[in-house]
């Protein structure tokens, strides 16, 4: 009898350990959120936006640093603070680069990503990963992150970004709401956004959308500020001057903010 109880105990321990050793692709996106920030001063702290290149961005909010779609190797982040939170939108190389993540000091960072990206992550990163599916949310370092769908609508472009694979993100940082579109067209989920303070909106064919469609969507959900990004820095690909004219021609309530995403770009 004692032998039977001992064997049963060993078996239960084995099953428990096996269940706890999950790979990054198996992490539950519904895990418990970390507490919201209770620092009243931080709630009103301004957010500093630092363009790195293309879709890669650094946000500084008080002592908290956020990296979005970090690519370009360690040298692209020279002079930047180490990240507390990293967000990745999709599997494509201009949004996800494993070598960059391995080169950066991410020891203290939580990394939020779609499930499709998590499948590509080595096991060493598993404790840091939060998987977010479209429609889910997670709070880290007082920042509530909402995963917004991003996908193509045009029949000829659906092969680039199918619905459900990647994430756009809304970041609730204190009293501000920031939207990063990722690679998408002017989808209903974008047009229905509310109370966005800063919107970072992509525009480049054939992978995302035209400046006209981007402007139409922005004029519908009406962020306080819109930042054209992910536009390749060439007028023949995406004319951001025209984008600004379309926004200003449609309303005087949205400020178009152009940052230096491409060193050779002039706006």
Protein Blocks (a to p, Z undefined) as FASTA:
>chain_A
ZZmmmmmmmmmmmmmmmmmmccfklpcfkbccddddfbfklmmpccddddfbhjaccdde
hjbccdehiehijklmgoiacdfbdcdfbfbfklbcfklmmmpccklpccdddfklmmmp
cfklmmmpccddehiacdeehiacdddddddfblklmmmmcghjaccddddehjbccdde
bjadddfklmmpghifbdcdddddfklccfklmmmmmmmnopabdcdehklopaklocck
lmmmmmmmmockbccddddfbfkbcZZ
